[in-house]
Amino acid sequence: MIAHGNASSTKPARVVLVGAGGFIGAALRMPLEAAGIPVLALRSADVDLSVPTAANALAEALRPSDAVVMLAAITPDKGRDAKALIKNLAMMDALCGAIAKVGCAHLVYFSSDAVYDPAVSRVAEETPASPRDLYGAMHYTRELMARVATRAPVLVLRPTLVYGVGDTHNAYGPNRFRRAAQKEHRIALFGGGEELRDHIHVNDVAALAARCLMHASSGTLNMA
């Protein structure tokens, strides 16, 4: 569950999107700017979190009054193995190092519903995290790192599968179905089509995250 630091919507002094070039980062930037909130959009070309000097480079860009949103990660389509795990943890360590140097007013970490056991049919925020692969373990570890990185409010967002225009992951679901229909004139389903999977549109993810930033929310929230 989450708690709101602000009872009514209050614009953050500035929102720093770390991983702004990604699918969710690009979508989140739009409602923030539409609300008149200053946004610093950092891509990997601006700050490469995988290099040893990343913490210092990021610290130079941050202010103590910033709301920091951590979106940067190696996505599962690019690797779910131990190498991806180690690189993802190093990226999070760089972010935590920068916050330790500068501080922040609010930290939002984009995690994943992969932290839950896929065998659990109905999930709530009270459901214990029990990842069954390295990708889920990575996100859960990064959640813990975020929570100890600062005394500022920390919000962990756990979205289910995200779809929408601009997605490059081509994961099993609406985006792949649309592309397959256009290119191959057919849609291939796993099994007999009886399986149900949760999906959420990227614009809904962005709108909800923007509201949480306006309320300085803390805790854990499933996005589904």
VOBA-1610 file (N, C-alpha, C; in pm, whole numbers, padded with zeros to 5 digits, always signed):
BEGIN
Met+00084-00119+00000Met+00000+00000+00000Met+00088+00125+00000Ile+00026+00239-00030Ile+00103+00362-00032Ile+00042+00465+00062Ala+00126+00560+00103Ala+00083+00674+00183Ala+00123+00800+00109His+00041+00903+00118His+00067+01027+00047His+00131+01130+00140Gly+00245+01183+00097Gly+00310+01289+00171Gly+00238+01422+00156Asn+00174+01440+00041Asn+00096+01561+00014Asn-00051+01523+00005Ala-00136+01584+00088Ala-00279+01553+00084Ala-00342+01597-00047Ser-00293+01704-00104Ser-00343+01753-00233Ser-00226+01756-00332Ser-00258+01761-00460Ser-00155+01761-00563Ser-00064+01883-00548Thr+00065+01856-00540Thr+00164+01962-00527Thr+00278+01935-00626Lys+00310+02032-00707Lys+00414+02011-00807Lys+00551+01994-00741Pro+00624+01890-00776Pro+00763+01879-00727Pro+00847+01994-00783Ala+00954+02029-00710Ala+01043+02134-00759Ala+01100+02097-00895Arg+01138+01971-00910Arg+01185+01918-01037Arg+01181+01767-01031Val+01151+01703-01144Val+01154+01558-01153Val+01270+01518-01243Val+01355+01431-01193Val+01467+01380-01271Val+01433+01238-01315Leu+01422+01218-01444Leu+01394+01086-01500Leu+01525+01020-01539Val+01565+00920-01466Val+01688+00846-01496Val+01647+00725-01581Gly+01681+00729-01707Gly+01632+00630-01802Gly+01517+00687-01884Ala+01528+00817-01914Ala+01418+00887-01982Ala+01400+00844-02126Gly+01500+00776-02183Gly+01489+00735-02322Gly+01412+00606-02342Gly+01373+00541-02233Gly+01301+00415-02243Gly+01153+00434-02271Phe+01083+00325-02285Phe+00941+00323-02319Phe+00857+00398-02216Ile+00873+00364-02089Ile+00795+00429-01983Ile+00846+00570-01958Gly+00976+00590-01961Gly+01032+00721-01935Gly+00981+00826-02033Ala+00976+00790-02160Ala+00927+00884-02261Ala+00781+00918-02238Ala+00703+00818-02196Ala+00560+00840-02171Ala+00537+00924-02046Leu+00618+00902-01942Leu+00602+00974-01817Leu+00638+01121-01832Arg+00730+01150-01918Arg+00773+01289-01937Arg+00657+01377-01983Met+00568+01324-02064Met+00461+01405-02123Met+00363+01462-02020Pro+00304+01381-01929Pro+00211+01440-01832Pro+00280+01532-01732Leu+00406+01507-01703Leu+00478+01595-01611Leu+00496+01733-01673Glu+00542+01736-01797Glu+00562+01864-01864Glu+00429+01933-01891Ala+00325+01855-01919Ala+00193+01914-01942Ala+00141+01983-01815Ala+00183+01932-01699Ala+00142+01991-01571Ala+00231+02108-01530Gly+00330+02140-01613Gly+00419+02251-01582Gly+00527+02218-01482Ile+00560+02089-01468Ile+00664+02046-01375Ile+00798+02042-01447Pro+00900+02108-01396Pro+01033+02100-01458Pro+01083+01956-01459Val+01135+01914-01573Val+01182+01776-01588Val+01325+01777-01641Leu+01411+01700-01576Leu+01544+01673-01628Leu+01542+01530-01678Ala+01548+01514-01810Ala+01538+01382-01871Ala+01679+01331-01903Leu+01724+01232-01828Leu+01859+01178-01846Leu+01851+01044-01918Arg+01922+01036-02030Arg+01934+00911-02106Arg+02071+00851-02080Ser+02092+00731-02131Ser+02222+00666-02113Ser+02333+00746-02179Ala+02301+00821-02285Ala+02402+00905-02350Ala+02443+01022-02261Asp+02355+01062-02170Asp+02386+01171-02078Asp+02464+01121-01957Val+02416+01014-01896Val+02483+00952-01782Val+02476+00801-01800Asp+02590+00740-01822Asp+02596+00595-01838Asp+02615+00532-01700Leu+02509+00474-01647Leu+02515+00421-01510Leu+02600+00295-01498Ser+02646+00241-01607Ser+02722+00116-01601Ser+02872+00139-01587Val+02917+00265-01593Val+03060+00292-01583Val+03097+00326-01439Pro+03223+00307-01399Pro+03262+00328-01258Pro+03242+00471-01209Thr+03245+00570-01300Thr+03232+00710-01259Thr+03087+00758-01260Ala+02993+00667-01275Ala+02852+00706-01294Ala+02796+00781-01174Ala+02828+00737-01053Ala+02771+00801-00933Ala+02811+00948-00927Asn+02936+00979-00956Asn+02982+01118-00953Asn+02916+01200-01063Ala+02905+01142-01182Ala+02844+01213-01294Ala+02698+01244-01266Leu+02626+01147-01209Leu+02485+01169-01178Leu+02469+01269-01064Ala+02557+01263-00966Ala+02550+01355-00853Ala+02561+01500-00899Glu+02641+01524-01001Glu+02657+01660-01052Glu+02528+01714-01113Ala+02440+01624-01157Ala+02316+01666-01221Ala+02201+01682-01122Leu+02216+01626-01001Leu+02106+01623-00906Leu+02106+01743-00812Arg+01987+01771-00757Arg+01969+01871-00652Arg+01898+01804-00534Pro+01921+01852-00413Pro+01854+01792-00297Pro+01702+01800-00303Ser+01648+01895-00378Ser+01503+01914-00387Ser+01438+01831-00496Asp+01517+01750-00567Asp+01464+01673-00680Asp+01379+01553-00635Ala+01278+01523-00715Ala+01212+01392-00711Ala+01278+01308-00819Val+01340+01199-00779Val+01418+01116-00872Val+01339+00990-00907Val+01325+00963-01035Val+01255+00844-01082Val+01357+00754-01151Met+01377+00634-01097Met+01473+00540-01152Met+01402+00442-01246Leu+01431+00457-01375Leu+01371+00372-01479Leu+01476+00290-01553Ala+01602+00328-01541Ala+01707+00265-01620Ala+01729+00120-01578Ala+01727+00032-01677Ala+01750-00110-01650Ala+01772-00183-01782Ile+01842-00294-01773Ile+01850-00384-01887Ile+01722-00465-01888Thr+01644-00451-01991Thr+01514-00516-01998Thr+01530-00666-02028Pro+01430-00747-01991Pro+01445-00893-02005Pro+01468-00941-02148Asp+01421-00863-02247Asp+01445-00904-02385Asp+01593-00894-02423Lys+01670-00819-02341Lys+01813-00803-02367Lys+01898-00889-02275Gly+01834-00957-02182Gly+01910-01045-02095Gly+01843-01070-01961Arg+01835-01196-01923Arg+01782-01234-01792Arg+01884-01318-01716Asp+02009-01315-01760Asp+02111-01400-01702Asp+02189-01328-01593Ala+02293-01394-01542Ala+02371-01338-01431Ala+02442-01209-01472Lys+02488-01200-01596Lys+02557-01080-01641Lys+02462-00960-01639Ala+02340-00980-01684Ala+02241-00872-01680Ala+02209-00834-01537Leu+02199-00934-01449Leu+02172-00909-01307Leu+02280-00820-01247Ile+02405-00855-01269Ile+02517-00780-01211Ile+02521-00638-01266Lys+02497-00623-01395Lys+02500-00489-01455Lys+02385-00404-01401Asn+02268-00464-01386Asn+02154-00390-01333Asn+02178-00345-01189Leu+02239-00431-01110Leu+02268-00394-00971Leu+02374-00285-00966Ala+02471-00289-01057Ala+02573-00184-01062Ala+02511-00050-01098Met+02413-00052-01188Met+02344+00072-01226Met+02269+00131-01108Met+02203+00045-01031Met+02130+00091-00914Met+02227+00141-00807Asp+02341+00076-00795Asp+02441+00119-00698Asp+02491+00259-00732Ala+02505+00290-00861Ala+02547+00423-00903Ala+02443+00527-00865Leu+02315+00494-00884Leu+02209+00587-00845Leu+02211+00611-00695Cys+02222+00504-00617Cys+02225+00518-00471Cys+02346+00598-00426Gly+02459+00580-00495Gly+02578+00656-00461Gly+02560+00805-00485Ala+02493+00838-00595Ala+02467+00979-00626Ala+02373+01041-00524Ile+02270+00967-00486Ile+02175+01018-00386Ile+02242+01032-00250Ala+02333+00943-00218Ala+02406+00954-00092Ala+02489+01082-00088Lys+02539+01125-00202Lys+02620+01246-00209Lys+02535+01373-00202Val+02421+01372-00271Val+02343+01494-00290Val+02214+01495-00208Gly+02151+01379-00196Gly+02019+01370-00136Gly+01910+01388-00241Cys+01786+01373-00199Cys+01672+01396-00288Cys+01549+01418-00199Ala+01442+01468-00260Ala+01319+01493-00186Ala+01223+01375-00196His+01238+01293-00299His+01145+01181-00324His+01216+01087-00420Leu+01208+00958-00394Leu+01268+00859-00483Leu+01161+00761-00526Val+01146+00745-00657Val+01050+00651-00715Val+01127+00547-00794Tyr+01107+00420-00759Tyr+01174+00312-00831Tyr+01073+00231-00910Phe+01095+00218-01039Phe+01010+00134-01123Phe+01062-00009-01118Ser+00988-00095-01049Ser+01021-00235-01037Ser+00938-00315-01139Ser+00890-00430-01100Ser+00815-00518-01190Ser+00734-00618-01109Asp+00625-00666-01168Asp+00550-00773-01101Asp+00625-00906-01106Ala+00743-00906-01168Ala+00826-01027-01170Ala+00880-01061-01032Val+00864-00970-00934Val+00909-01001-00798Val+00815-01100-00730Tyr+00697-01122-00787Tyr+00602-01216-00731Tyr+00619-01355-00794Asp+00579-01455-00719Asp+00578-01593-00770Asp+00470-01603-00877Pro+00505-01640-01001Pro+00403-01647-01107Pro+00295-01751-01081Ala+00319-01842-00986Ala+00218-01943-00954Ala+00103-01886-00871Val+00122-01766-00813Val+00016-01702-00734Val-00084-01638-00831Ser-00209-01678-00822Ser-00308-01635-00921Ser-00356-01493-00899Arg-00370-01451-00774Arg-00415-01315-00745Arg-00315-01249-00651Val-00265-01134-00693Val-00157-01067-00622Val-00205-00933-00567Ala-00167-00902-00445Ala-00191-00771-00385Ala-00057-00720-00331Glu-00056-00594-00288Glu+00068-00539-00236Glu+00118-00615-00113Glu+00026-00679-00041Glu+00065-00756+00077Glu+00121-00894+00042Thr+00109-00936-00084Thr+00162-01065-00126Thr+00314-01063-00112Pro+00374-01159-00043Pro+00519-01157-00026Pro+00592-01168-00160Ala+00696-01090-00176Ala+00780-01103-00295Ala+00852-01236-00290Ser+00848-01308-00402Ser+00911-01440-00409Ser+00954-01465-00552Pro+01054-01391-00600Pro+01095-01405-00740Pro+01146-01545-00770Arg+01119-01589-00893Arg+01157-01724-00934Arg+01264-01724-01043Asp+01316-01606-01080Asp+01426-01600-01175Asp+01515-01482-01141Leu+01627-01470-01211Leu+01723-01365-01180Leu+01668-01227-01211Tyr+01581-01217-01310Tyr+01522-01087-01343Tyr+01436-01035-01227Gly+01352-01122-01174Gly+01270-01083-01059Gly+01354-01057-00936Ala+01457-01138-00915Ala+01547-01119-00801Ala+01620-00986-00812Met+01656-00949-00934Met+01724-00822-00956Met+01636-00705-00914His+01511-00707-00958His+01422-00596-00924His+01396-00590-00773Tyr+01379-00704-00710Tyr+01353-00702-00566Tyr+01475-00651-00490Thr+01594-00689-00534Thr+01716-00638-00471Thr+01727-00488-00490Arg+01695-00440-00610Arg+01702-00296-00634Arg+01597-00221-00553Glu+01484-00282-00528Glu+01385-00221-00438Glu+01446-00198-00300Leu+01511-00301-00248Leu+01573-00291-00116Leu+01682-00185-00114Met+01759-00176-00221Met+01863-00076-00232Met+01804+00065-00229Ala+01692+00082-00297Ala+01625+00213-00300Ala+01579+00253-00162Arg+01525+00158-00088Arg+01467+00189+00043Arg+01573+00231+00145Val+01695+00184+00128Val+01800+00221+00224Val+01888+00334+00171Ala+01860+00383+00051Ala+01946+00484-00011Ala+01921+00624+00044Thr+01802+00648+00100Thr+01766+00783+00140Thr+01663+00778+00253Arg+01657+00887+00329Arg+01553+00903+00430Arg+01431+00972+00372Ala+01440+01015+00247Ala+01326+01076+00179Ala+01221+00970+00151Pro+01097+01009+00121Pro+00994+00911+00085Pro+01037+00827-00036Val+01017+00696-00027Val+01053+00605-00136Val+00927+00532-00181Leu+00902+00537-00310Leu+00787+00469-00369Leu+00836+00362-00465Val+00788+00240-00448Val+00820+00131-00539Val+00696+00101-00622Leu+00709+00112-00753Leu+00600+00082-00845Leu+00628-00051-00914Arg+00529-00140-00910Arg+00544-00273-00971Arg+00442-00290-01082Pro+00475-00245-01203Pro+00381-00261-01314Pro+00376-00404-01365Thr+00260-00440-01414Thr+00248-00565-01488Thr+00298-00538-01631Leu+00272-00626-01725Leu+00320-00610-01862Leu+00263-00481-01922Val+00352-00398-01975Val+00313-00267-02028Val+00311-00272-02180Tyr+00207-00213-02238Tyr+00198-00210-02384Tyr+00161-00070-02430Gly+00178-00045-02559Gly+00142+00084-02615Gly+00232+00120-02731Val+00198+00229-02798Val+00276+00275-02912Val+00416+00313-02866Gly+00516+00271-02940Gly+00654+00305-02906Gly+00729+00197-02831Asp+00660+00087-02796Asp+00727-00022-02726Asp+00823-00094-02821Thr+00945-00113-02777Thr+01046-00181-02859Thr+01074-00323-02812His+01011-00366-02702His+01045-00495-02642His+00986-00613-02718Asn+00873-00592-02783Asn+00805-00697-02859Asn+00776-00820-02772Ala+00738-00795-02646Ala+00705-00906-02557Ala+00571-00968-02598Tyr+00549-01090-02553Tyr+00424-01162-02584Tyr+00306-01082-02530Gly+00215-01045-02618Gly+00101-00963-02578Gly+00054-00873-02691Pro-00020-00767-02658Pro-00084-00684-02759Pro+00010-00629-02866Asn+00129-00581-02826Asn+00219-00524-02926Asn+00265-00628-03027Arg+00303-00745-02976Arg+00349-00851-03068Arg+00234-00898-03156Phe+00114-00908-03098Phe-00001-00952-03177Phe-00028-00856-03292Arg-00021-00725-03263Arg-00047-00626-03367Arg+00057-00634-03477Arg+00184-00645-03438Arg+00290-00652-03537Arg+00281-00778-03621Ala+00248-00890-03555Ala+00234-01016-03629Ala+00117-01009-03726Ala+00008-00949-03684Ala-00109-00936-03771Ala-00077-00852-03894Gln-00001-00744-03874Gln+00034-00657-03985Gln+00133-00723-04080Lys+00232-00793-04024Lys+00339-00847-04106Lys+00306-00985-04162Glu+00248-01072-04079Glu+00227-01211-04118Glu+00081-01245-04143His-00009-01153-04109His-00153-01173-04124His-00204-01290-04041Arg-00136-01315-03929Arg-00179-01418-03835Arg-00125-01384-03697Ile-00192-01435-03593Ile-00149-01417-03455Ile-00134-01555-03393Ala-00014-01583-03339Ala+00013-01713-03278Ala+00000-01700-03126Leu-00084-01784-03066Leu-00104-01786-02922Leu-00035-01906-02860Phe+00015-01889-02737Phe+00068-02002-02663Phe-00049-02092-02622Gly-00024-02221-02620Gly-00127-02315-02576Gly-00249-02309-02664Gly-00366-02323-02603Gly-00491-02321-02678Gly-00564-02188-02667Gly-00495-02085-02620Gly-00557-01955-02608Gly-00631-01935-02477Glu-00618-02032-02386Glu-00693-02024-02259Glu-00622-01940-02154Glu-00494-01910-02175Glu-00416-01839-02074Glu-00455-01692-02067Leu-00460-01640-01944Leu-00491-01499-01922Leu-00368-01429-01867Arg-00337-01311-01922Arg-00224-01233-01874Arg-00268-01088-01855Asp-00217-01026-01749Asp-00247-00886-01723Asp-00159-00795-01807His-00218-00688-01858His-00143-00585-01929His-00197-00449-01887Ile-00113-00347-01897Ile-00154-00211-01868Ile-00095-00119-01973His-00173-00019-02018His-00126+00072-02121His-00025+00169-02063Val+00076+00201-02142Val+00184+00287-02094Val+00134+00425-02051Asn+00029+00476-02115Asn-00024+00607-02076Asn-00088+00603-01938Asp-00147+00488-01902Asp-00204+00472-01768Asp-00093+00464-01663Val+00015+00395-01698Val+00130+00387-01609Val+00186+00527-01584Ala+00200+00605-01692Ala+00255+00740-01680Ala+00164+00830-01598Ala+00034+00822-01621Ala-00061+00908-01548Ala-00059+00876-01400Leu-00055+00748-01366Leu-00055+00708-01226Leu+00075+00748-01157Ala+00187+00729-01226Ala+00316+00767-01169Ala+00322+00918-01147Ala+00268+00995-01240Ala+00268+01141-01226Ala+00186+01182-01104Arg+00073+01117-01082Arg-00010+01149-00964Arg+00065+01116-00835Cys+00137+01005-00835Cys+00214+00969-00715Cys+00326+01069-00688Leu+00386+01122-00794Leu+00488+01224-00777Leu+00429+01352-00719Met+00310+01388-00764Met+00243+01510-00713Met+00205+01496-00566His+00182+01372-00522His+00143+01348-00383His+00260+01302-00297Ala+00380+01297-00353Ala+00498+01251-00278Ala+00469+01119-00209Ser+00412+01026-00284Ser+00368+00897-00228Ser+00486+00808-00192Ser+00466+00726-00090Ser+00567+00629-00049Ser+00500+00495-00024Gly+00579+00389-00027Gly+00526+00254-00008Gly+00542+00172-00134Thr+00451+00079-00155Thr+00455-00008-00271Thr+00320-00009-00341Leu+00321+00002-00473Leu+00197+00005-00549Leu+00209-00084-00672Asn+00118-00179-00685Asn+00108-00259-00806Asn+00034-00177-00912Met+00084-00179-01033Met+00020-00106-01144Met-00037-00208-01240Ala-00169-00220-01241Ala-00234-00325-01321Ala-00374-00280-01359
//
